Amino acid sequence: MTANFEELLKSNLQWQSGEFQKPRFDFKRSAWKEITPWLNSQQIIALTGLRRVGKSTLLDQLQSEFFKEKDPSKTKNLMRFSFEVEDFQERLPQSTLTEILDYYFHSILNVQPAALQDKVLVVLDEIQNVANWPSVVKRYYDLCPQIKFLVSGSSALFLKEDSESLAGRIIEREISPLSFEEFLGLVGINNTGFSSSIAELFEATPRLITGELTALFEQFLLSGGFPEAATLLRDGMPLLERQHYIRDSIVKRIVSRDFRRFYGVANTLKDFELFSLLCFENGGTINVKKLANKIQYAESTLVKHLDIFEFSGLARRLKKFETKKRKVLNSKFKFYPTSPSLIMSVLGIDHLKDSLFVGHLAETYAHQRLTKLVPSLFFAQNNSGKEIDFYSDKKKFAIECKYGLFEELDLEFLTESAKSYSLNPLVITKDRWESGNLKIKAVPLMFV
């Protein structure tokens, strides 16, 4: 017997109280609108993303929404359990999940799953910690259409690999670090004018940027990319403590525990050093040979560990656009941490005074937002080494991030490329809505 039934009962107090617990937080992420239409379908809803990004809170809100119009006496029709296993190095056996589900249906509902008449919601948090979980979930899914599963997992790789057998039965949504708009909502400030699509970004109209908004955006870049860190700022917690929270409970925990448990990494201290280097050089083109020498890895080992950073959700590749498919596999790439807050917390930087570094930091946030709006994104580079920061051949746009001072000459390659390839050009700035005499559309980064 591997299941913890005592913990199961503690996680489902509604079975004894007869009342559903209310969500701890009312504020809803932008992903809420994408996910709620699927609540009435049988499809499994899977939330992926970094630790502390807000998946468990979203599960709270979704289960509350699921039962909103249903009989309030049906509290036993909800079962929730978290498979967080901090003290274990290996994944739990699938028998753990089987025993918990069997106990729920046979001892709590007193019914065979196939005989269910009412809708039942099963919420499984941190499901990636259970080996071969899809085979168990699939069996119940196929057994009875009255069972609705909500699952979450911190490891995007394992959730993706594991869920391949659930093709056609599962809807996956990645929960990203906070956008500035979401950050403002969490700290209690209502604001409008933010872009939720590429079309809206290119059609954005100028609006006033106050000193308060600028100061809040700086705080957001320093430590506001995660819900708990944002609420700590709202409650007056010093920046140093907020950054310690991000570094220790997110980055170090992923590297020291998840890397070892899921990817078999033995020397996690070296990977933390590697991630620190990636943070310091964020947005730069990766030279595998030089970086391998610096970190004392074989080149093949370095590439494997860069893959792990991407699979874990800590960073994302941005590949160079290539017209020939055979070049794509060996094309140059950049590495961006998934939130500026990760960079500032790992490096322990408490200010935005270094203009060159801040430019790279701004580019990281631009990458975070643009990849959310357009999944297929590249950077472009000509034979002379001139670059366009963000490029989409499908959406036909070219975007430069110029967070500091810039002149028309700095946009020469952008304008030439836009004219030659019929691209829609855009400049992302610090606080300017215009790009000078070139008449290129400009949008401040905070509104991306």
N, C-alpha and C positions, 0 to 999 in steps of 0.2 A: 504494500500500500504506500504510494508516494504522494498522494494528494493531501493537502492540508485543509480538511473540512472545517476546522475551527476558524481558519482565516476566511474561508468561503462564507461562513455565517456572519462574521464581522463585516464583510464587504457588502452584505445584503441585509442591512438592518430593517429594510422595508418589509421583509417577510414576517417579522415579529410585530413591528409598530403599525403595519397597515397603512403607512403613508410613504409616498415617494419623497426622497430627499431632493431639495431644490439645488440647482447648480450653484457652485460657489461664486461664480462670476457671471455678470449679465452681459458684459461686452463680448461681441461676437466678431470673430475674424472674417476676412473677406471670403475665405474658403467656405464659410457657412452657406452662402447662397449657391455655391456649386454642388454642395453635398446634399442638402435637404430634399431636393426633388427625388433623390434615390431612396428616401426612407420608406416609401410605400411600395417599392419593388422588392422582389425576393433576393436580388443580388447582394452579395456580401460587400460591405463598405470597408475598405482598408485605408487607414491613415498612416502615412510614413513621414519620417523627418527626424531631425536631430533631437537629442535629449533636450528637455526643458523648453521645447518650442511651442508647447500648448496642446499637444494631442489629447492628453487625459481630460483637460478642461473641455475640449470640443466634444469628447465622448459624453461627458456629463450633460452638455447642452443638447446633444442629439438624442440621448435617451429620454430626456425631459420632453423634447418635441415629439418624440415617437408616441408617448403616452398622453399627450395633451388632450386629445379628443376621445380618449378611450375611458372605459369604466374605471374610476379611481380605486375601486376595490380589488383590481387585478394586480396587486403589488407583487404577487408571486410569479407573474408573467415576465418579470425582469430578473436576469441573473448577470452579475458582473464579477469579474475576477482579474487580478493583476498577476502576471507571471514575472514580475521583477525579482531577479535572483542575484543580488549583489554578492552574496557569500559563496557562490558557486562558480567554478571555472568552466564547467561544461553546461551544455543545454540540458534542460529537463527532458526525460523520456516522454514519448507521446502518450504513454499510459497515464501520466498525470492528468492530461487534458481529458482523456477518455473517462477516467474515474470521476472527475469533477462533473462532467456532463451527465454521466449515468446517475450520479447521486442527485443531481438537480431534478432530472426528469422522474426518477423512480421514488425518491424520498421526499422531495419538496412538492412536486406537482402530482405525484402518484399516477402517472400516466405513461403509456408507451409513446414515444415521439410520433410514430406514424398515426396515432389515434388523436392527436391534438386537434381541438376545434377552434381554439382562440389563438390569436397572434402572440408569439413569445419572442422577446428580444434577449439575445445572448451577447454580452459585451466582454471582449477579451483584450485586456491591455498588455502591451509588451509581449505579444504572441511570438515574436522571433526567438524567445528564450525556450520554446518548446520544439524539440526535434520532430520533423515530419508532421507538423500540425495540420497542413492542408488535407491529408488523407482522412483525419478525424472529422474535420469540419465538412469536407465534401460528403462523407457518409451521412451525416445528419441533414445536410442541405438537400441531398437527393431523396432522403427518407420522407421529409415533410416540408411542403411549401409554407407552412405556418411559422417556421423558425426563421427569424431574421438575425444575421450575425453582423456585429460591428467589431472590427479588430484594429489594433494599432501596433506599430513596430518601429523601433528606433534605428534598425539596420535596414536601409533601403535594399541592399544587395540580397540579404537573406529573405526579406519579404518578397522580393521579385523572383528570386530563384525558387523559393518554396511554393509561390502561388501560381507557377506556370501550369500546374495540374488543375488549377481552378479557372482556366481560361473560359470565358463566357459566363462565369458565375460570380466574378469579382469586379468591383469598381475601385481603382486605386487613386488616391489623391495625396500628393506630397504637401505637407504643411511647412511652409518656408519660415525663416526668421521674419520678424515684424517689418512692415513697410513704415515709412514715416507717418502716413495717414493713420495706420493702426496704432502706432506709438502715441500719437496725439489723443486718440480715443481712449486709450488705457490710462493716460494721465489726466483725463477729464476735460479735454479741449476739443470742441467740435469745430471742424474745418472742412472746407470744400475746395474743389478745383484740382483734385488729383486724378491721374490718368489710370483707367482700368483696361485700356486697350491701346495698341499702337495707333489706331485711327484717332483716338482721343488725344494722345500725346502730340500728334502732328497738328491737331486742331485746337490745342490749348490756347486760351486767350489770357492776356496779361492781367495780373491782379496784384494788389499791394502786398509787399513783404515787410512785415514789421520787425523791429528789433527783437521783440519777444519770440517771434517765429524763428528768426535766425539763431537765437540763443538756444532754443529748444532743439533745432536741427543739429547743432553742434553737440549737445548732450546726447542726442540720438546716435550720432556717429561714434561717440566715445563709449557708450555702454547700453544703448536703448534697443538693441535688436531682439531681445527676448522678453516675454511677458513679465516674468518675475523681476528682472532687472528694471523694467520700466516702472513697475509698481513700487520698487524700492526707491527709485528716484522720486516718484510722487510723494512717498512717505518721508523724504528727507535724508535717506541713507547717503553717506559720502561716496564720491566717485570711486575711491580706492576700494571700498567694500563691495561696491557693485561689480567692479572689474574682477575682484577676487572670486566672487560668486560665479561669474561666467567662465573664468579660467579653470577653477577647481571642479565645479559641478558639471560642466559641459565638456571642455576640451580635455582636461586631464583624465576625467572618468572614461571618456570614449577611448582615448589612446591607451590608458593603462589597463582597462578592463575589457572593453569590447574588442579591441585589436587582438588581445590575447585569447579571448573566448571564441571569437568567430573567425579570426584569420590566422591564428597560430603564431602571432608575433611574439618572440621571446624578449627582445630588448626594446621595450616600449619607451625607455628614456631617450633612446636615439631617435625614435619617431617624434617625440615631443620637440626635440632639437630641430628635426627636419621641418616640422610644421612652423616652428618659430622662424626659420629661414624663409619659408614660403610666405609668412606674414610680412616679414621685413621687405621682401622683394615682390610683394603682391602686384599682379598685373604685368610683370615682366615676362618676356619670352623665356621659356625654360631651356637651358643648355644642359642636357642630361649628363654629358661627360663631366663638365665642370662641377655640377651639383653633386654628382656621385663621388668625385674626388674630395669635395669639401666635407661630405657627411661620412666618407669612407665606406661606401656601399659599392658593390659591383653595379654596373649600369643596368643590367637586367633586374637586379634586386631593387634598385631605386625605382624603376618603372613599376614594378609590382607594388611598392609601397605608395607610390603616387596614386595608383589604382585604388588602393585601400582608403586613402583619404577621400577620394571621390565617392567610392561606394558607401562610406560611412556618413556622407553628407557634410563633412567639414569643409570641403573645397570642391570647385568645379573647374573642369578644363574649358578653355575656349580655343578652338582649333583655327588655324589659318585657312582661309578659303582657297580651295584649289579647283581649277576647272577640269582637270583630268582625274578620274576616279582612282587610278593607280597611285597617285601621289597622296591621296587623302590619308592612307594608313600611316605614312611616314611624315606627314606634314608637321610643321612647327605648332606649338601650342603654348598657351599661357595658363596660369593657375590662379584662380581667385578664391580666397576663403569666402564662405557663403554669407558672411555678414561682416561689416566693418567693426562691429563690437568684438568679434573674435580676435581681430588683428590688434586692436588697442588693448584688450585685456591680456593677451598673451605677451605682448611687448611691454606692457605696463606704462603706456604713454598716456599722460593726463592732460594734454593740450593739443591744439591744432595750429601750431606756430610755424612749423616747417612747411613752407609752401609746396615744395616738390613732393614730400611725403603725403601731404593732404590731397594733392592732385591724384595720387595713386589710390588713396583711400576713397575719394569720391568716385573714381572709376570702378572700384570694387562694388560700391552701392549701385552705381548705374548698371553694372553687370547683373547684380542680384535682381533688380527690377526688370530689366529688359529680357532676361531669360525667362522670367515669369510671364511676360507679355508675348514673347516670341521664342518658343523652344529651340528652333533651328537658327542658331546665331553663330557668326564667325567674326574674326578680325581679318582685315585685308592688308596686304603688303606688296609693294611693287619691287622690281629688281634693284632699285636704289635704296631700299630699306624704309621708304616712307610708308606710314601706316594709317589706316582708318580703324578707330577703336572697335566699332561694332558695325557689322554688315550683314544684310540678309538678301540673298539672291532671289528668294521666293517672294518676299514682301517689297523688294526693290527699294531699300533705303540704306543710307550710310549715315552713321552718327559719330560725332567727335565729342569727347568729354573734355571741356576746358574750364576747370573749376577756378583757376586763378586768372590773372590778367592775360589777355591774348590780343594779338593783332591780326589784321586781315591776312597777312603773309602766313600765319599759322594754319589758316584754313585753305591754303592754296591746293593741296592735294585732294581735300574733300570736294572743293568746287570743281576741279578738273575731272575727278572721277564721276561726280554726279552728272556732269555735262556729257561725258563720253559714254556712259552706260545707262543714261536716262534714269538716274536714281533720285529719290527724294531725300535731300540732305537735311540734317538737324544738328544743332550744337547744344550740348547740355552745359549750362553755366552755373555759377554760384548764385547770382541774383539778377542776371540780365535777361530781358525778354527780347533783346535784339542783338544782332551780330555785326552791326556797323553797316557800311555801304554795300556789303555783299548781298544784303537782303535774304540771308539764310534764316530759316526759322530757328529761334532760340527758346529754350525752356530751362528755368532753374531746376537743379537736381532735386530739390525737395518735393517738386510736383510731378516727378516722373512716376 
